[in-house]
Amino acid sequence: MKDLFLLKNELHKSLFEDVNSALAEKNQAYLQKFGEVGSLKWWEHYSKGEIESFVVSGDVLSVWSERNEENRLVHYAEIETDKAVLEIEQTEFITAGLIAVGQYYEQELVTIYVDEDDPESSYQFLIRVSVNS
């Protein structure tokens, strides 16, 4: 598999400002246990499997483009997983020719719940995108 994206390599601390602020306000226990999202401590816990992630993977059935409400051209891939057929927006990778029909696609995500009783308080981060080369 060839990694197209690894969040760990992104150096934009601003990606995590909102979730870390929300955790500081409502879930100090998370911060004490794992550290701020995106910090070295957080990545260490993630690497040990202590931060739950999930993987969506399958064959790329089609890719296409369409204009969104802001009239911006957006590119999608249709992925057939073992559970369903999913439409995934991957503009950057499709326009660069990195995702194509027939490839095996995999993405890993982490969902962080600021308040376990409120699903609306969740933040989701794309950790990794890979395709067979």
N, CA, C and O atoms as a MOPAC input file, in Angstrom:
PM7 MOZYME 1SCF
protein

 N      0.84100 1    -1.18400 1     0.00000 1
 C      0.00000 1     0.00000 1     0.00000 1
 C      0.88600 1     1.24800 1     0.00000 1
 O      1.93200 1     1.29000 1     0.64800 1
 N      0.45000 1     2.23100 1    -0.72400 1
 C      1.15500 1     3.50400 1    -0.78600 1
 C      0.33900 1     4.53100 1     0.00200 1
 O     -0.84200 1     4.73700 1    -0.27400 1
 N      0.97400 1     5.16800 1     0.98000 1
 C      0.29900 1     6.20400 1     1.76600 1
 C      0.23800 1     7.49000 1     0.95800 1
 O      1.26200 1     8.01100 1     0.51600 1
 N     -0.98600 1     7.99700 1     0.77000 1
 C     -1.18100 1     9.27200 1     0.09500 1
 C     -1.24400 1    10.41600 1     1.09700 1
 O     -0.93400 1    11.56300 1     0.77400 1
 N     -1.64900 1    10.08300 1     2.31800 1
 C     -1.81000 1    11.10100 1     3.35200 1
 C     -1.58100 1    10.45800 1     4.71400 1
 O     -2.10500 1     9.38200 1     5.00300 1
 N     -0.79400 1    11.12900 1     5.54100 1
 C     -0.59200 1    10.73600 1     6.93800 1
 C     -0.75600 1    11.99300 1     7.79100 1
 O      0.04500 1    12.92300 1     7.69600 1
 N     -1.77700 1    12.01500 1     8.60800 1
 C     -2.03300 1    13.19200 1     9.43300 1
 C     -0.84000 1    13.50800 1    10.32400 1
 O     -0.56500 1    14.67500 1    10.60000 1
 N     -0.14100 1    12.49400 1    10.76800 1
 C      0.99900 1    12.69800 1    11.66000 1
 C      2.07200 1    13.57600 1    11.00900 1
 O      2.82500 1    14.25400 1    11.70700 1
 N      2.14100 1    13.56500 1     9.68200 1
 C      3.14200 1    14.36600 1     8.97100 1
 C      2.70300 1    15.81000 1     8.76000 1
 O      3.50000 1    16.65100 1     8.34100 1
 N      1.44000 1    16.09700 1     9.04900 1
 C      0.93300 1    17.45900 1     8.88900 1
 C      1.33100 1    18.26400 1    10.11800 1
 O      1.11900 1    17.81800 1    11.24600 1
 N      1.88700 1    19.40700 1     9.92000 1
 C      2.40000 1    20.19400 1    11.03500 1
 C      1.48600 1    21.35100 1    11.40700 1
 O      1.91600 1    22.30500 1    12.05400 1
 N      0.23800 1    21.26900 1    11.00200 1
 C     -0.69700 1    22.35900 1    11.25500 1
 C     -1.39200 1    22.15800 1    12.59800 1
 O     -2.40400 1    21.46300 1    12.67500 1
 N     -0.85800 1    22.75800 1    13.64800 1
 C     -1.46800 1    22.66300 1    14.97900 1
 C     -2.89200 1    23.20300 1    14.97100 1
 O     -3.71500 1    22.80400 1    15.79600 1
 N     -3.18600 1    24.11500 1    14.03600 1
 C     -4.51800 1    24.70700 1    13.98100 1
 C     -5.59800 1    23.66900 1    13.68000 1
 O     -6.77000 1    23.89100 1    13.98300 1
 N     -5.21400 1    22.54400 1    13.08900 1
 C     -6.17900 1    21.47600 1    12.81600 1
 C     -6.83400 1    20.97500 1    14.09700 1
 O     -7.96600 1    20.49100 1    14.07100 1
 N     -6.13200 1    21.08800 1    15.20900 1
 C     -6.58300 1    20.50000 1    16.45800 1
 C     -7.06800 1    21.52200 1    17.48400 1
 O     -7.47300 1    21.14300 1    18.58300 1
 N     -7.03300 1    22.80700 1    17.14400 1
 C     -7.39600 1    23.84700 1    18.10700 1
 C     -8.80800 1    23.68400 1    18.64500 1
 O     -9.02100 1    23.77000 1    19.85500 1
 N     -9.78500 1    23.44800 1    17.75700 1
 C    -11.17500 1    23.35300 1    18.19400 1
 C    -11.39900 1    22.18000 1    19.13300 1
 O    -12.01400 1    22.33300 1    20.18800 1
 N    -10.90000 1    21.00200 1    18.74900 1
 C    -11.11900 1    19.82600 1    19.59800 1
 C    -10.39300 1    19.98000 1    20.92300 1
 O    -10.94100 1    19.61200 1    21.96200 1
 N     -9.18800 1    20.50600 1    20.92000 1
 C     -8.44900 1    20.67400 1    22.17000 1
 C     -9.10400 1    21.70900 1    23.08200 1
 O     -9.10800 1    21.53900 1    24.30100 1
 N     -9.65300 1    22.76900 1    22.51500 1
 C    -10.38300 1    23.76500 1    23.31500 1
 C    -11.63300 1    23.14500 1    23.93300 1
 O    -11.92900 1    23.36700 1    25.10700 1
 N    -12.36000 1    22.36900 1    23.13600 1
 C    -13.57200 1    21.71300 1    23.64000 1
 C    -13.22900 1    20.71000 1    24.73300 1
 O    -13.93600 1    20.62300 1    25.73700 1
 N    -12.14800 1    19.95000 1    24.55000 1
 C    -11.72800 1    18.99800 1    25.57900 1
 C    -11.30200 1    19.71900 1    26.85100 1
 O    -11.61000 1    19.25700 1    27.95000 1
 N    -10.60600 1    20.83300 1    26.72600 1
 C    -10.17000 1    21.60100 1    27.89800 1
 C    -11.37100 1    22.09100 1    28.69300 1
 O    -11.32100 1    22.18500 1    29.91900 1
 N    -12.44600 1    22.40200 1    27.98400 1
 C    -13.64600 1    22.90600 1    28.64700 1
 C    -14.50500 1    21.79400 1    29.23600 1
 O    -15.07900 1    21.95900 1    30.31300 1
 N    -14.60000 1    20.65800 1    28.53600 1
 C    -15.59400 1    19.65600 1    28.92800 1
 C    -15.06700 1    18.26400 1    29.24800 1
 O    -15.82000 1    17.42800 1    29.74800 1
 N    -13.78300 1    17.99200 1    28.97100 1
 C    -13.30100 1    16.63000 1    29.19000 1
 C    -11.81300 1    16.63900 1    29.54000 1
 O    -10.97800 1    16.13100 1    28.79200 1
 N    -11.51000 1    17.21900 1    30.67100 1
 C    -10.12200 1    17.28500 1    31.14500 1
 C     -9.51500 1    15.89500 1    31.31800 1
 O     -8.30800 1    15.71900 1    31.15700 1
 N    -10.34700 1    14.91200 1    31.64400 1
 C     -9.84300 1    13.54600 1    31.85500 1
 C     -9.18800 1    13.01000 1    30.58100 1
 O     -8.16200 1    12.33300 1    30.65000 1
 N     -9.77600 1    13.30900 1    29.42300 1
 C     -9.19500 1    12.86800 1    28.15000 1
 C     -7.80800 1    13.47900 1    27.97900 1
 O     -6.85200 1    12.78200 1    27.63800 1
 N     -7.70500 1    14.77100 1    28.21300 1
 C     -6.42100 1    15.46700 1    28.04900 1
 C     -5.37600 1    14.93700 1    29.01900 1
 O     -4.21100 1    14.79100 1    28.64900 1
 N     -5.77100 1    14.64700 1    30.25000 1
 C     -4.83000 1    14.11200 1    31.22700 1
 C     -4.33900 1    12.73000 1    30.82400 1
 O     -3.17400 1    12.39100 1    31.02800 1
 N     -5.23300 1    11.93900 1    30.25500 1
 C     -4.86900 1    10.56600 1    29.88600 1
 C     -4.03800 1    10.51300 1    28.60000 1
 O     -3.02100 1     9.82200 1    28.54100 1
 N     -4.47700 1    11.24800 1    27.57400 1
 C     -3.85700 1    11.12500 1    26.24700 1
 C     -3.04000 1    12.33300 1    25.81100 1
 O     -2.24900 1    12.23400 1    24.87300 1
 N     -3.21600 1    13.46600 1    26.47100 1
 C     -2.57400 1    14.69100 1    26.01600 1
 C     -3.43200 1    15.38400 1    24.97800 1
 O     -4.46900 1    14.85800 1    24.57500 1
 N     -3.01000 1    16.55700 1    24.54400 1
 C     -3.75500 1    17.27700 1    23.51100 1
 C     -3.71000 1    16.49800 1    22.20700 1
 O     -2.69700 1    15.88900 1    21.86300 1
 N     -4.82600 1    16.52700 1    21.48900 1
 C     -4.89600 1    15.85000 1    20.19500 1
 C     -3.82200 1    16.43600 1    19.28700 1
 O     -3.70500 1    17.65400 1    19.15600 1
 N     -3.04600 1    15.56700 1    18.66500 1
 C     -1.97300 1    15.98800 1    17.77600 1
 C     -0.62500 1    16.14700 1    18.45700 1
 O      0.38900 1    16.34100 1    17.78600 1
 N     -0.60000 1    16.06800 1    19.78500 1
 C      0.67100 1    16.20700 1    20.51300 1
 C      1.47100 1    14.90500 1    20.42700 1
 O      0.93700 1    13.86000 1    20.05400 1
 N      2.73700 1    14.98300 1    20.77200 1
 C      3.59700 1    13.80100 1    20.78500 1
 C      3.01800 1    12.72700 1    21.70300 1
 O      3.00800 1    11.54700 1    21.35400 1
 N      2.53400 1    13.13900 1    22.88500 1
 C      1.92800 1    12.19000 1    23.82500 1
 C      0.71300 1    11.50400 1    23.19900 1
 O      0.55300 1    10.29100 1    23.32900 1
 N     -0.14600 1    12.27500 1    22.51900 1
 C     -1.33900 1    11.72300 1    21.88300 1
 C     -0.95100 1    10.69100 1    20.81900 1
 O     -1.53400 1     9.60900 1    20.75400 1
 N      0.04400 1    11.03700 1    19.98200 1
 C      0.48000 1    10.10600 1    18.93300 1
 C      1.09300 1     8.83800 1    19.53600 1
 O      0.95200 1     7.75400 1    18.97200 1
 N      1.76000 1     8.96900 1    20.66100 1
 C      2.30700 1     7.77500 1    21.32800 1
 C      1.17900 1     6.84100 1    21.76300 1
 O      1.27200 1     5.62800 1    21.56900 1
 N      0.11900 1     7.39100 1    22.34600 1
 C     -1.03500 1     6.57100 1    22.74100 1
 C     -1.70800 1     5.96100 1    21.50900 1
 O     -2.12300 1     4.80200 1    21.52400 1
 N     -1.80800 1     6.75200 1    20.45400 1
 C     -2.39900 1     6.24600 1    19.20800 1
 C     -1.56800 1     5.06500 1    18.67400 1
 O     -2.13000 1     4.03300 1    18.30400 1
 N     -0.26200 1     5.20900 1    18.63400 1
 C      0.62800 1     4.15900 1    18.12100 1
 C      0.52500 1     2.87000 1    18.92100 1
 O      0.72400 1     1.78100 1    18.38300 1
 N      0.21300 1     2.99700 1    20.21000 1
 C      0.06300 1     1.81700 1    21.06100 1
 C     -1.33000 1     1.18700 1    20.93900 1
 O     -1.60600 1     0.16800 1    21.57200 1
 N     -2.21000 1     1.79500 1    20.12300 1
 C     -3.56500 1     1.27800 1    19.96800 1
 C     -4.50700 1     1.69300 1    21.08300 1
 O     -5.59100 1     1.12500 1    21.21700 1
 N     -4.11500 1     2.66900 1    21.88000 1
 C     -4.92900 1     3.11100 1    23.00800 1
 C     -5.98200 1     4.14100 1    22.60600 1
 O     -6.89500 1     4.43600 1    23.37800 1
 N     -5.85700 1     4.68000 1    21.41400 1
 C     -6.86100 1     5.59100 1    20.86700 1
 C     -7.51600 1     4.85100 1    19.71200 1
 O     -6.86900 1     4.49400 1    18.72800 1
 N     -8.81200 1     4.63300 1    19.85700 1
 C     -9.54200 1     3.80800 1    18.89000 1
 C     -9.63800 1     4.49200 1    17.52900 1
 O     -9.93200 1     5.68300 1    17.42800 1
 N     -9.38400 1     3.71200 1    16.49800 1
 C     -9.56000 1     4.19300 1    15.13000 1
 C    -10.35500 1     3.14700 1    14.36400 1
 O    -10.51800 1     2.01700 1    14.82600 1
 N    -10.84300 1     3.52300 1    13.20600 1
 C    -11.51100 1     2.54500 1    12.36000 1
 C    -11.08200 1     2.76100 1    10.91600 1
 O    -10.75400 1     3.87100 1    10.49600 1
 N    -11.09500 1     1.66400 1    10.17400 1
 C    -10.61500 1     1.66100 1     8.79800 1
 C    -11.77700 1     1.37400 1     7.85900 1
 O    -12.57300 1     0.46400 1     8.09100 1
 N    -11.85900 1     2.16100 1     6.80300 1
 C    -12.79600 1     1.92700 1     5.70900 1
 C    -11.94300 1     1.53800 1     4.51300 1
 O    -11.02200 1     2.26500 1     4.14100 1
 N    -12.24800 1     0.38700 1     3.90500 1
 C    -11.42200 1    -0.04500 1     2.78600 1
 C    -12.26400 1    -0.80200 1     1.77400 1
 O    -13.31400 1    -1.35600 1     2.09700 1
 N    -11.77300 1    -0.80900 1     0.54000 1
 C    -12.44400 1    -1.53800 1    -0.52300 1
 C    -11.93300 1    -1.10800 1    -1.88000 1
 O    -11.00800 1    -0.30600 1    -2.00200 1
 N    -12.57100 1    -1.67200 1    -2.90200 1
 C    -12.17800 1    -1.39200 1    -4.27900 1
 C    -12.82100 1    -0.10100 1    -4.77600 1
 O    -13.98000 1     0.18400 1    -4.47500 1
 N    -12.05100 1     0.67500 1    -5.54200 1
 C    -12.57400 1     1.89700 1    -6.15900 1
 C    -13.39800 1     1.48000 1    -7.37500 1
 O    -12.86900 1     0.91400 1    -8.33200 1
 N    -14.70500 1     1.76700 1    -7.32400 1
 C    -15.60700 1     1.39900 1    -8.42100 1
 C    -15.69600 1     2.48700 1    -9.47900 1
 O    -15.78300 1     2.20000 1   -10.67300 1
 N    -15.67300 1     3.74500 1    -9.03000 1
 C    -15.77400 1     4.85100 1    -9.98100 1
 C    -15.23200 1     6.11900 1    -9.33600 1
 O    -15.14000 1     6.22200 1    -8.11300 1
 N    -14.87900 1     7.07000 1   -10.17100 1
 C    -14.51700 1     8.42000 1    -9.73200 1
 C    -15.26800 1     9.39400 1   -10.62400 1
 O    -15.45300 1     9.13400 1   -11.81400 1
 N    -15.70100 1    10.50800 1   -10.05800 1
 C    -16.42800 1    11.49400 1   -10.83300 1
 C    -16.31300 1    12.85500 1   -10.16200 1
 O    -15.83900 1    12.98200 1    -9.03300 1
 N    -16.76200 1    13.86400 1   -10.89600 1
 C    -16.70800 1    15.24000 1   -10.40300 1
 C    -18.08200 1    15.87100 1   -10.54800 1
 O    -18.83400 1    15.55300 1   -11.47000 1
 N    -18.39600 1    16.76300 1    -9.63000 1
 C    -19.62100 1    17.55200 1    -9.73500 1
 C    -19.43700 1    18.85000 1    -8.96900 1
 O    -18.56100 1    18.96400 1    -8.11200 1
 N    -20.26200 1    19.81100 1    -9.28600 1
 C    -20.18300 1    21.11100 1    -8.61800 1
 C    -21.04500 1    21.08800 1    -7.36000 1
 O    -22.15900 1    20.56400 1    -7.36200 1
 N    -20.50300 1    21.67200 1    -6.27500 1
 C    -21.25900 1    21.73900 1    -5.02800 1
 C    -22.08400 1    23.02300 1    -4.99100 1
 O    -22.16300 1    23.74500 1    -5.98400 1
 N    -22.69900 1    23.30400 1    -3.83900 1
 C    -23.56900 1    24.47800 1    -3.68900 1
 C    -22.82400 1    25.78800 1    -3.93100 1
 O    -23.42300 1    26.77400 1    -4.36100 1
 N    -21.52200 1    25.80100 1    -3.65800 1
 C    -20.71900 1    27.01000 1    -3.87500 1
 C    -20.14700 1    27.05500 1    -5.29000 1
 O    -19.29800 1    27.89400 1    -5.59200 1
 N    -20.61000 1    26.15700 1    -6.15400 1
 C    -20.15700 1    26.04800 1    -7.54000 1
 C    -18.68200 1    25.66100 1    -7.64200 1
 O    -18.01900 1    25.95600 1    -8.63600 1
 N    -18.18200 1    24.99900 1    -6.60100 1
 C    -16.80200 1    24.50800 1    -6.59500 1
 C    -16.80700 1    23.07100 1    -7.09900 1
 O    -17.65800 1    22.27600 1    -6.69800 1
 N    -15.87600 1    22.73600 1    -7.96200 1
 C    -15.78200 1    21.38600 1    -8.50200 1
 C    -15.21000 1    20.45700 1    -7.43600 1
 O    -14.11700 1    20.68400 1    -6.91800 1
 N    -15.96700 1    19.40900 1    -7.11600 1
 C    -15.57700 1    18.45300 1    -6.08300 1
 C    -15.47000 1    17.08000 1    -6.73000 1
 O    -16.27700 1    16.71900 1    -7.58700 1
 N    -14.46300 1    16.32100 1    -6.30900 1
 C    -14.19800 1    15.00700 1    -6.89600 1
 C    -14.48600 1    13.91800 1    -5.86500 1
 O    -14.13100 1    14.04000 1    -4.69200 1
 N    -15.13600 1    12.85200 1    -6.32700 1
 C    -15.54900 1    11.77400 1    -5.44500 1
 C    -15.04500 1    10.43200 1    -5.96100 1
 O    -14.79100 1    10.25100 1    -7.15200 1
 N    -14.90900 1     9.50400 1    -5.02800 1
 C    -14.61200 1     8.11000 1    -5.37000 1
 C    -15.70300 1     7.24900 1    -4.74400 1
 O    -16.12300 1     7.48600 1    -3.61100 1
 N    -16.14800 1     6.26700 1    -5.48000 1
 C    -17.11200 1     5.29700 1    -4.96400 1
 C    -16.32800 1     4.06000 1    -4.57500 1
 O    -15.65200 1     3.45100 1    -5.40400 1
 N    -16.42700 1     3.68900 1    -3.29100 1
 C    -15.64200 1     2.58500 1    -2.73900 1
 C    -16.59300 1     1.46900 1    -2.32200 1
 O    -17.54100 1     1.70000 1    -1.57100 1
 N    -16.33600 1     0.26500 1    -2.81000 1
 C    -17.14200 1    -0.88700 1    -2.41000 1
 C    -16.45300 1    -1.58100 1    -1.24500 1
 O    -15.40400 1    -2.20400 1    -1.41600 1
 N    -17.04500 1    -1.47200 1    -0.06100 1
 C    -16.49900 1    -2.12500 1     1.13500 1
 C    -17.23900 1    -3.43700 1     1.35300 1
 O    -18.14600 1    -3.77300 1     0.59200 1
 N    -16.86100 1    -4.17100 1     2.37500 1
 C    -17.55900 1    -5.41900 1     2.67600 1
 C    -18.94200 1    -5.17600 1     3.26600 1
 O    -19.73100 1    -6.11300 1     3.38500 1
 N    -19.25400 1    -3.92600 1     3.64000 1
 C    -20.54000 1    -3.61000 1     4.25500 1
 C    -21.45900 1    -2.78100 1     3.36600 1
 O    -22.68000 1    -2.92600 1     3.43100 1
 N    -20.88700 1    -1.91700 1     2.53900 1
 C    -21.70100 1    -0.99700 1     1.73600 1
 C    -20.84800 1    -0.36000 1     0.64700 1
 O    -19.62700 1    -0.51400 1     0.61600 1
 N    -21.51600 1     0.35300 1    -0.23500 1
 C    -20.82000 1     1.16800 1    -1.23100 1
 C    -20.85200 1     2.60300 1    -0.70900 1
 O    -21.91900 1     3.15100 1    -0.43400 1
 N    -19.66400 1     3.20700 1    -0.57500 1
 C    -19.54300 1     4.54500 1     0.00100 1
 C    -19.05900 1     5.54600 1    -1.03000 1
 O    -18.27300 1     5.21500 1    -1.91700 1
 N    -19.54100 1     6.77400 1    -0.90100 1
 C    -19.03000 1     7.87800 1    -1.70500 1
 C    -18.11700 1     8.69400 1    -0.80300 1
 O    -18.53400 1     9.14500 1     0.26400 1
 N    -16.88300 1     8.88400 1    -1.22700 1
 C    -15.89300 1     9.58500 1    -0.41700 1
 C    -15.33500 1    10.74600 1    -1.22400 1
 O    -14.88200 1    10.56700 1    -2.35400 1
 N    -15.37000 1    11.93700 1    -0.63800 1
 C    -14.78800 1    13.10100 1    -1.30600 1
 C    -13.28200 1    13.04200 1    -1.14600 1
 O    -12.77200 1    13.00600 1    -0.02700 1
 N    -12.57300 1    13.03100 1    -2.25600 1
 C    -11.10500 1    12.99300 1    -2.24200 1
 C    -10.56400 1    13.84800 1    -3.37400 1
 O     -9.78300 1    13.37900 1    -4.20200 1
 N    -10.98400 1    15.10000 1    -3.40400 1
 C    -10.62900 1    16.00900 1    -4.49200 1
 C     -9.12900 1    16.05200 1    -4.75500 1
 O     -8.69200 1    15.89500 1    -5.89500 1
 N     -8.35000 1    16.26300 1    -3.71800 1
 C     -6.90100 1    16.43400 1    -3.89100 1
 C     -6.25600 1    15.21400 1    -4.54600 1
 O     -5.44600 1    15.36400 1    -5.46000 1
 N     -6.60000 1    14.02100 1    -4.09600 1
 C     -5.95700 1    12.81300 1    -4.59900 1
 C     -6.46300 1    12.40500 1    -5.98400 1
 O     -5.70100 1    11.86200 1    -6.78400 1
 N     -7.73100 1    12.66100 1    -6.27100 1
 C     -8.28400 1    12.31000 1    -7.58400 1
 C     -7.73000 1    13.24000 1    -8.65500 1
 O     -7.33100 1    12.78500 1    -9.72700 1
 N     -7.70200 1    14.54100 1    -8.37200 1
 C     -7.18000 1    15.48100 1    -9.37400 1
 C     -5.70000 1    15.23800 1    -9.64600 1
 O     -5.21900 1    15.52200 1   -10.74300 1
 N     -4.97600 1    14.71900 1    -8.66600 1
 C     -3.55500 1    14.40400 1    -8.85800 1
 C     -3.35900 1    13.04000 1    -9.51800 1
 O     -2.22700 1    12.62900 1    -9.77300 1
 N     -4.45900 1    12.33800 1    -9.79500 1
 C     -4.36600 1    11.03000 1   -10.44200 1
 C     -3.89900 1     9.92200 1    -9.51300 1
 O     -3.40800 1     8.89300 1    -9.97800 1
 N     -4.04300 1    10.11600 1    -8.21600 1
 C     -3.55000 1     9.13500 1    -7.25400 1
 C     -4.58900 1     8.08900 1    -6.86800 1
 O     -4.24100 1     7.04200 1    -6.32100 1
 N     -5.86600 1     8.36400 1    -7.15100 1
 C     -6.93700 1     7.39300 1    -6.90200 1
 C     -7.62200 1     7.13100 1    -8.23200 1
 O     -8.05400 1     8.05900 1    -8.91600 1
 N     -7.71700 1     5.85000 1    -8.59200 1
 C     -8.29300 1     5.48500 1    -9.88200 1
 C     -9.14900 1     4.22000 1    -9.74200 1
 O     -8.99600 1     3.45000 1    -8.79300 1
 N    -10.03400 1     4.02900 1   -10.69000 1
 C    -10.89300 1     2.84500 1   -10.71900 1
 C    -10.02700 1     1.58900 1   -10.71700 1
 O     -9.03000 1     1.50600 1   -11.43400 1
 N    -10.42000 1     0.61800 1    -9.90400 1
 C     -9.71700 1    -0.65700 1    -9.83100 1
 C     -8.70000 1    -0.74300 1    -8.70000 1
 O     -8.24400 1    -1.83500 1    -8.36000 1
 N     -8.34400 1     0.38900 1    -8.12100 1
 C     -7.39600 1     0.36000 1    -7.01200 1
 C     -8.09200 1    -0.09400 1    -5.73800 1
 O     -9.31300 1     0.00300 1    -5.60900 1
 N     -7.29500 1    -0.59100 1    -4.80300 1
 C     -7.78300 1    -0.88600 1    -3.46200 1
 C     -7.49900 1     0.33900 1    -2.61600 1
 O     -6.36000 1     0.80500 1    -2.56900 1
 N     -8.50700 1     0.86700 1    -1.95000 1
 C     -8.44200 1     2.12600 1    -1.20400 1
 C     -8.64000 1     1.83500 1     0.27400 1
 O     -9.42800 1     0.96500 1     0.64500 1
 N     -7.91600 1     2.57200 1     1.11700 1
 C     -8.05800 1     2.40100 1     2.55800 1
 C     -7.90400 1     3.75800 1     3.23200 1
 O     -6.99000 1     4.51800 1     2.91400 1
 N     -8.80100 1     4.05500 1     4.16200 1
 C     -8.64600 1     5.26200 1     4.96400 1
 C     -8.90800 1     4.91600 1     6.42000 1
 O     -9.77800 1     4.10600 1     6.74000 1
 N     -8.14200 1     5.54400 1     7.28800 1
 C     -8.26400 1     5.32400 1     8.72400 1
 C     -8.70500 1     6.62100 1     9.38200 1
 O     -8.17800 1     7.69300 1     9.08300 1
 N     -9.67100 1     6.51400 1    10.27700 1
 C    -10.22000 1     7.68100 1    10.94900 1
 C    -10.23600 1     7.49100 1    12.45600 1
 O    -10.29600 1     6.36800 1    12.95900 1
 N    -10.18000 1     8.61200 1    13.16800 1
 C    -10.33900 1     8.63400 1    14.61700 1
 C    -11.47700 1     9.58800 1    14.91800 1
 O    -11.53900 1    10.69100 1    14.37500 1
 N    -12.38500 1     9.15200 1    15.79700 1
 C    -13.45900 1    10.01900 1    16.27100 1
 C    -13.22200 1    10.29300 1    17.75200 1
 O    -13.03200 1     9.37000 1    18.54300 1
 N    -13.23400 1    11.56000 1    18.11100 1
 C    -13.03300 1    11.96200 1    19.50200 1
 C    -14.34500 1    12.55500 1    20.00100 1
 O    -14.87200 1    13.50500 1    19.42400 1
 N    -14.86100 1    11.97900 1    21.08400 1
 C    -16.09700 1    12.45700 1    21.69500 1
 C    -15.74200 1    13.34100 1    22.88900 1
 O    -15.19300 1    12.87100 1    23.88500 1
 N    -16.05900 1    14.60400 1    22.77300 1
 C    -15.79500 1    15.54200 1    23.85800 1
 C    -16.70300 1    15.20500 1    25.03500 1
 O    -16.26700 1    15.21800 1    26.18600 1
 N    -17.96800 1    14.90400 1    24.74300 1
 C    -18.95300 1    14.52600 1    25.76100 1
 C    -19.57200 1    13.20900 1    25.31600 1
 O    -20.30300 1    13.16700 1    24.32600 1
 N    -19.28700 1    12.14600 1    26.03500 1
 C    -19.76300 1    10.80100 1    25.66200 1
 C    -21.28200 1    10.73200 1    25.53000 1
 O    -21.80100 1     9.89900 1    24.78800 1
 N    -21.99000 1    11.59400 1    26.23700 1
 C    -23.45500 1    11.58100 1    26.19600 1
 C    -24.02900 1    12.41700 1    25.06600 1
 O    -25.24300 1    12.42900 1    24.86100 1
 N    -23.18400 1    13.11000 1    24.33600 1
 C    -23.63900 1    13.99700 1    23.26000 1
 C    -22.87400 1    13.70100 1    21.97300 1
 O    -21.77400 1    14.21600 1    21.77300 1
 N    -23.45400 1    12.86600 1    21.09000 1
 C    -22.76300 1    12.51600 1    19.83500 1
 C    -22.45200 1    13.72400 1    18.94900 1
 O    -21.56600 1    13.66200 1    18.09600 1
 N    -23.17900 1    14.81700 1    19.15400 1
 C    -22.93400 1    16.03400 1    18.38000 1
 C    -21.61100 1    16.69100 1    18.77200 1
 O    -21.11400 1    17.56200 1    18.05800 1
 N    -21.05100 1    16.28300 1    19.88600 1
 C    -19.80600 1    16.89700 1    20.36700 1
 C    -18.57300 1    16.14800 1    19.86200 1
 O    -17.50400 1    16.23700 1    20.46500 1
 N    -18.71400 1    15.42100 1    18.77600 1
 C    -17.59500 1    14.62400 1    18.28500 1
 C    -16.81500 1    15.35700 1    17.19800 1
 O    -17.34200 1    16.21000 1    16.48300 1
 N    -15.55200 1    14.99200 1    17.10600 1
 C    -14.64900 1    15.50100 1    16.07000 1
 C    -14.04200 1    14.28300 1    15.38900 1
 O    -13.61800 1    13.34200 1    16.06000 1
 N    -13.99800 1    14.29800 1    14.07000 1
 C    -13.43500 1    13.16600 1    13.34200 1
 C    -12.22800 1    13.63400 1    12.52700 1
 O    -12.26000 1    14.67100 1    11.86500 1
 N    -11.17200 1    12.83800 1    12.60100 1
 C     -9.93700 1    13.16900 1    11.89400 1
 C     -9.54200 1    12.02700 1    10.98100 1
 O     -9.54100 1    10.86300 1    11.38300 1
 N     -9.20700 1    12.37100 1     9.75500 1
 C     -8.65700 1    11.41000 1     8.81100 1
 C     -7.19000 1    11.22600 1     9.16800 1
 O     -6.40800 1    12.17500 1     9.10000 1
 N     -6.82000 1    10.03200 1     9.54000 1
 C     -5.45800 1     9.73300 1     9.99600 1
 C     -4.56500 1     9.33000 1     8.82200 1
 O     -3.40300 1     9.72800 1     8.74300 1
 N     -5.13800 1     8.52000 1     7.90100 1
 C     -4.32700 1     7.96000 1     6.82700 1
 C     -5.20300 1     7.65000 1     5.62000 1
 O     -6.34300 1     7.21200 1     5.77200 1
 N     -4.67100 1     7.87600 1     4.42100 1
 C     -5.27700 1     7.43700 1     3.16700 1
 C     -4.20700 1     6.67200 1     2.38900 1
 O     -3.10300 1     7.17400 1     2.17600 1
 N     -4.54800 1     5.45200 1     1.96800 1
 C     -3.59300 1     4.61000 1     1.22600 1
 C     -4.30900 1     3.94900 1     0.05500 1
 O     -5.51900 1     3.72900 1     0.08600 1
 N     -3.53000 1     3.63700 1    -0.97600 1
 C     -4.03400 1     2.86200 1    -2.11800 1
 C     -2.97600 1     1.85100 1    -2.49500 1
 O     -1.79600 1     2.01000 1    -2.17900 1
 N     -3.42700 1     0.78500 1    -3.19100 1
 C     -2.40200 1    -0.13600 1    -3.68800 1
 C     -1.69900 1     0.55400 1    -4.85000 1
 O     -2.32400 1     1.27500 1    -5.62700 1
 N     -0.40900 1     0.32700 1    -4.95700 1
 C      0.36700 1     1.05100 1    -5.97500 1
 C      0.57400 1     0.22500 1    -7.22100 1
 O      1.20500 1     0.68900 1    -8.17100 1

